[in-house]
Amino acid sequence: MRPPSAVGPRVGVWALTILLLLAACGGPGASPTAPTPTPSVRFAFQGSDPVVTRELTELDELYINPGAVIEHDGELHMFANVFSAWPGPVQVPHLTSSDGISWTLVSDEPAFAAEEVPFAGGDGIEIDVSTGFVGEDGTWVLIFETVQRGDPWVLGRATAPGPDGPWTVDPEPIVEPGPEGSWDRGGLSWPSVVRLGDEYRLYYTASESQFGDGVIGMATSTDGVTWTKNAEPVLEPSAEWERGSVDRPRVASVGDGLVMVYAGGRLTDRGVAWSDDGISWRRDGQEAAITRDDFPISGSAWDAALLNRDGTLYYYLEIGQASGSSGTQVYLATAAVP
């Protein structure tokens, strides 16, 4: 709606009043979907202690991130990534939880390793498990990214009859970068899968050049095996706090739509966005929903996992130090779905 000073001389007080009433009620001139400056979702960390530690995995490594967290029959399964160098060898232990807070190690044996990936496993090429789901036929699926310096990262898939394996890796990537000059030529990373209607939606970070500024891309599949990329990004940076890049999308179902928690160019800052169709996204405010000031400890942040459990968002976030001996641990932040 135009400001009162822009109303022409023939528009009287009565007409101006009608315009203001229409705008207040959502009529012409209103912007009901315009984001407010402050997010409606604010996460709170569950105490100062991590919920999943490297020590719990019984692996002598320095860093841990939550990897893929899958809810099945009321139980949570975490396939974490544990490592000491990046890029470097990654182990993927399996943990379970009934409440999302107390976790139990099922096996410290890795679900699979880079050496088992036909299109990875070379010198300096590793993998990072990032998301997963249980198919309609009961097949367990983990989706990972290759991690390397040089060639662009790609997304791959491993399947198993149950959470304890054995895991079989697909012989080819499921989603690959586009051709030279495309918006996703630089590689794909940090995938997150969710079911929407009769389709799987796979969201991921993409960039024009390796390690360049990120946008969020999407691929769809009806069977979880064959994926088709959306022609354009579904989320690009625009808010000031995003600092020209969006990264690490984590997506969950909310009612008939979706919610996304994602990072900006400064990984300590995370924002929230909503979508009814999985393609058009609206930001929840123009500020970050999580910042470094919210962290339960001093440190930086990296990978994460997101769940919606009965109207409460569970956000598992890797926080710690990239150097020194303190490493990282996994902390839990929760927020009510508005």
N, C-alpha and C positions, 0 to 999 in steps of 0.2 A: 504494500500500500504506500502511496506517496505521502510524504509528511504534510501537515496542514499548510505550511508555507508554500507548497507547490500547488495547492488547490486553486483553480482559476477563479476569477472574480464573479462568475455567474453561479458558483456553487455556494449556496447559503449555509447557515448554521444547521438547518434541518437535514440537508443532504450530507453534510460532514458527519453529523451524529449517526446517520444510518450506516455510513461507510465504516465508522469506528465500531459500531455494534456488529456488523458483519464480520469484520476482522477478528473481533474478540470471540465470536462463535464459530470461527473456522470457515467463514464465507470467503468471497472474493478478496484477494489481497492478503489472506492469512498464509502462514508458512508452518503448518502443523508438524511437518517432519524435520524442520530445521533444528539442528542440534543446539542444546543449551551449552554455555561455556563449561559448566561443571558436570562431570559424568553422573548418571543416576546409579551406576554400579561402582561401589568402592570396596575393594578387597581388604580383609584384615588377616594378618598372619596368625596362625594358631600357636602362639607362644614363641619363645626364643630358641627352642630345641628343634633340630631337624626331625622329620618323620621317617626318612630313609637315609642311612649313613653308609659310607664305604665299609665301615667295620662290620655292619650287618651282613654284607655280602660275603664276608670272609675272604675277600680278595685284597691283596697287598698292592693297591693302586692309589692314585692321588686324587682323581676326579670321578664324579658320578653325576649323571643326569637321569631324569625319569624315563627317557625313551618312550616306549609304547605302554600306555595304561588302558586295559580293556576290561569292561564290566560284563560279566556273564553269569547268569543265574544268581544274582545278588552278591557275587564275590568279585573283588578287583584283582586283576593280574597285572603286575608291572614287569616289563622286560627292560631293565635298566641298562645303560651303557656305562661301563667302568673302565678307566684307562689312566695312563700317566703321561702321555705325550699326545699332542695334536698337530698334525695327523700322527697316528700311531696305533698299535694293536688295541682293539676294543674287545672286552669280554661282555657277554649279555646274560647275566643271571636272571632267574625267574623268582619273583616274590609274590605273595598273596596277602590280601587284607579283607576283612568283612566290614570294617568301618571307615577305611581310607586313612586312618591315623596310625594304627598299630600294624606293622608289617612283619611277615614271617618268610624267611628264606626257604624256598622249595628246593632249589638246586643252584650251586655255584658254577655248574657246567654251562658254558655258553650255548645258547640256542643254535648258533652257527657262527662261523668266522669268515673273514674276507677270502680266505683260501678256498672256501666252498662256493664262491660267487664267480661264475665263468667270465663275467665281464669286469671283474675287479681282481683282487688278490695279487696284482703285480707289485713291482717294487714301489713302495711308498703309497699304495692304494689301500684304503681301509673302508669300513662301512660304519654307519651309525643308524641303529633302529630308531624310528621316529613315531610310528603310529601302527594301528592294527585293528582288526575286527574279527568277528566270528560270522562266517557266511550262513546262508539259509540252510545249507546242507550239513552244517556243523563243522566245516573246515575252518581251522584257525589260520589267520593271515597276518603276517608282519610285513610292513613296508619300510624300506630303508633307503638311505642315500649313499652313494659312493663318496668318499672323502679323499681328495687328492690335490696336489698342486700341479697345474699344467692343464690336462684335459678337463672340460666342463663336467660337473657332477651330474649323475643320472639317478633315476629312482628305480628300485628293484623290489621284488616280492618273494617271500618265502612262505610255504604252507606246511601245515601239519594236521594230523587227525585229532590232536588234542594239545593243550598248553605245554605238555612235557615233551612234545615232539613224537617221532623224529621229524626234523625240519628239512624240506626240500626247496632249494632255490630255483626259481625260474631261469631258464638258460639265457634269456634276453631281458633288457630293461623294460619296464612297463610304460615309462614316460621318459622322453629324451628332449634335450634342448632343440630349439628351432634352427633354421638355416642361418648363414652369415647375414648379419644386419637385422635380425629379428629381436624383439624385446626380451626373449628368453634364451638368446644364444649363449650367454655366459654361464649357464648351468642352472640346475634345479636343486632345491634343498629344503629341509625341514617340513616334510609332508605331514598332512593331517587329514584323516578320512572320516566321513560321517555319512549316515544314510538319510536321504531326503526323498520321501515318496517311494517310487520304485527304482531310484537310482542311488548309486554311491557317488559322493562328491569328494574329490581329492584336491585339497588346497596346498599350495607350496610357494616358497620364495623363488623368484626368478630375477635375472638381471641381464643387461645387454652385454656386460663383460664380466669375467670371473672376478668375484669379490667386489663388484660394483654396487651402486645403490639398488635396493630391492623394490620389487612390486610383488603383489600376490596374484598368482595364476591359479587356474582350476582345470581339472580334467574330470570327465564323467564316465560311468560304467554301469551297465545293467547287471553284469555278472561278477564284477570284482576282478576280472581277468584281463579283459581288453578295455583300454582307456582311450578316450578322445579328448584332446585338449580344447579348451575354449580359445577362440581366436584372439581375444584381447585379455589383458589383466582385469581382474574383478575389483582390485583395490590398489590405488596408487597414492603416494604421499601427497598430503595437502595441508594438514594441520601443522602449526608451528612446532609443536613438541616432537613431531616425527622426524624433523631435521633432514628432510629430503629422501627418506627411505622407510619402507615398511618390511617387516621380517618376521619369521617364525610364527606363522599363523597357527592357532590352535582353535578348533571348531567343535561345537557340541550342539545337539538338538535342543530346542526350547519350544514346546508346543508344536505348532505347525511350521516353525521357522528355525533359524540358526542364530547362534551367537559366536563371535570370534574374539579371542584375546590375542593380541599381536604386539610385537616390539616395534619401536621406532629406530632411527639411526643410532641412538644411544640405547644400548640393550637393557640398561637399568629401567627404562621407561616402557610401560605397557598400556595399550589402549583397548577399548571395547567397541565392537561394531555389531549391528544386527541386520538380518536379511530375512525376507519372506520367501524368496525364490532361490537363494544361494548365489545369485549373480549380481544383483543390485544391493549394495551395502550402505548403511547409514551409520555414521559415527555416533557413539554415545558420548556427546560432549566434545569440546575442542581442547580438552586437557587430558593428560594421561590418567588412567585409573590406578596405576601402581607406579611409584617412583622409588628411587633409592632411599628417600626419607621413610618409606613404609617398611623397609627391610628389617627383619628381626636382628640382624647382625650387620656389621660393616663389611661391604664387599661389592662385587659386581654380579651380574646375572647372565645366564646363557639359555640353555634349553628348558622346555617346559612341557607339561601335559595338562589337558583340560577335560573335566567331566561335569555333567549335570546330574546330580543325584537328588531326586524328589524336590526340585526347585532351589537347590543350593549348588552353586558353582564351586567345584574343587579345582584349584590351580596349583599344580606341583611345579616348583621353580628351583632350578639349580643356582645356588648362591655361594660365593666364596671368593678365593683369591686365585688369580691365574699364575702367580709365581710364589715361591716359598714352599713351606711344608704343610701349610694348613689346608690347601686344596679346596674342594667344593663338597657340599652336601645338598640334600633335597629338602626343601621347606614347603609347607602347605599354607596357602591363603584361600579363604572362602568368602563368598558373597551371595546374598540372597538375590534370586531372579526377581526384578521389579514387576 
